[in-house]
Amino acid sequence: MIVLPAVTVLTLIYLIATIVALVDGILRARGRGTAVLAIIEIVVAALMILALFVAIPFGSVALGVVLLVVLVLQLVLRGSVRRGGAALTVIALIATAVWLVLALGWIHIPGVN
């Protein structure tokens, strides 16, 4: 059964994080060098987008943690990426970290979570 998510600030942060991570993974996969982390990033970001509409067994929080680890590894193990490639990784990393902190309830902001 497909369920449409409610549009909240938390959902928008989630969408920004996953879409930017997906674009970053695609740009990194097209570059030279090893693309294993880029493929993992693409798969995890696509599963996170899919998790908005379909229930998946391991949940979006687990995927968020995996995406966060992959983004940190992408930032540390920079390959031959264009100048804007690191900026996309940092934006996706920050948005994913903010979403995880808010989704897990570690910080409560009225109107957001």
C-alpha positions as CSV (number, residue, x, y, z in Angstrom):
1,M,0.0,0.0,0.0
2,I,1.4,3.4,-1.0
3,V,1.0,6.1,1.6
4,L,1.7,9.7,0.8
5,P,3.7,11.5,3.5
6,A,2.5,14.6,5.3
7,V,4.4,17.7,4.3
8,T,6.3,18.9,7.3
9,V,9.6,20.7,7.9
10,L,11.1,17.4,8.9
11,T,9.9,15.8,5.6
12,L,11.4,18.7,3.6
13,I,14.8,18.3,5.4
14,Y,14.6,14.6,4.7
15,L,13.9,15.2,1.0
16,I,16.7,17.8,0.7
17,A,19.2,15.4,2.3
18,T,18.2,12.4,0.1
19,I,18.0,14.3,-3.2
20,V,21.3,16.1,-2.7
21,A,22.9,12.8,-1.7
22,L,21.5,11.1,-4.8
23,V,22.8,13.9,-7.1
24,D,26.2,13.8,-5.3
25,G,26.4,10.0,-5.8
26,I,25.5,10.3,-9.5
27,L,28.2,13.0,-10.0
28,R,30.8,10.9,-8.2
29,A,29.9,7.7,-10.1
30,R,30.5,9.5,-13.4
31,G,34.0,10.6,-12.3
32,R,37.2,8.7,-12.5
33,G,38.5,6.3,-9.9
34,T,36.6,3.9,-7.7
35,A,32.9,4.4,-7.7
36,V,32.0,1.8,-5.0
37,L,31.1,4.4,-2.4
38,A,29.2,6.4,-5.0
39,I,27.1,3.4,-5.9
40,I,26.4,2.7,-2.3
41,E,25.4,6.3,-1.8
42,I,23.0,6.2,-4.8
43,V,21.4,2.9,-3.6
44,V,20.9,4.2,0.0
45,A,19.6,7.6,-1.1
46,A,17.2,5.9,-3.5
47,L,16.0,3.6,-0.8
48,M,15.5,6.5,1.5
49,I,13.3,8.3,-1.1
50,L,11.4,5.0,-1.6
51,A,11.0,4.7,2.2
52,L,8.8,7.8,2.2
53,F,6.1,6.0,0.2
54,V,6.6,2.3,0.9
55,A,7.4,0.5,4.2
56,I,10.8,-1.1,4.0
57,P,12.0,-3.6,6.5
58,F,15.0,-1.8,8.0
59,G,13.6,1.7,8.3
60,S,14.6,5.1,7.3
61,V,16.6,5.8,10.4
62,A,19.0,2.9,9.7
63,L,19.3,4.1,6.1
64,G,20.0,7.6,7.4
65,V,22.8,6.4,9.6
66,V,24.3,4.4,6.7
67,L,24.0,7.5,4.4
68,L,25.7,9.6,7.0
69,V,28.6,7.2,7.3
70,V,28.9,7.0,3.5
71,L,28.9,10.8,3.2
72,V,31.6,11.1,5.8
73,L,33.7,8.5,3.9
74,Q,33.1,10.3,0.6
75,L,34.3,13.6,2.2
76,V,37.4,12.0,3.7
77,L,38.3,9.9,0.7
78,R,37.9,12.6,-1.9
79,G,38.6,11.4,-5.4
80,S,38.8,13.4,-8.5
81,V,35.7,15.5,-8.1
82,R,34.9,18.8,-9.5
83,R,35.1,21.9,-7.2
84,G,31.4,21.8,-6.4
85,G,31.4,18.1,-5.6
86,A,32.6,18.7,-2.0
87,A,29.9,21.3,-1.5
88,L,27.2,18.9,-2.4
89,T,28.6,16.3,0.0
90,V,28.8,18.8,2.8
91,I,25.2,20.0,2.2
92,A,23.9,16.4,2.1
93,L,26.0,15.5,5.2
94,I,24.6,18.5,7.2
95,A,21.0,17.9,6.1
96,T,21.2,14.2,7.0
97,A,22.7,14.9,10.4
98,V,20.0,17.5,11.2
99,W,17.3,15.1,10.1
100,L,18.7,12.3,12.2
101,V,19.0,14.5,15.3
102,L,15.4,15.8,14.9
103,A,13.9,12.4,13.9
104,L,15.4,10.6,16.8
105,G,14.1,13.3,19.2
106,W,17.5,14.3,20.6
107,I,16.5,18.0,20.1
108,H,12.9,19.2,20.2
109,I,12.0,22.2,18.1
110,P,8.3,23.2,18.3
111,G,6.7,23.1,14.9
112,V,9.4,20.8,13.4
113,N,9.1,17.5,15.2
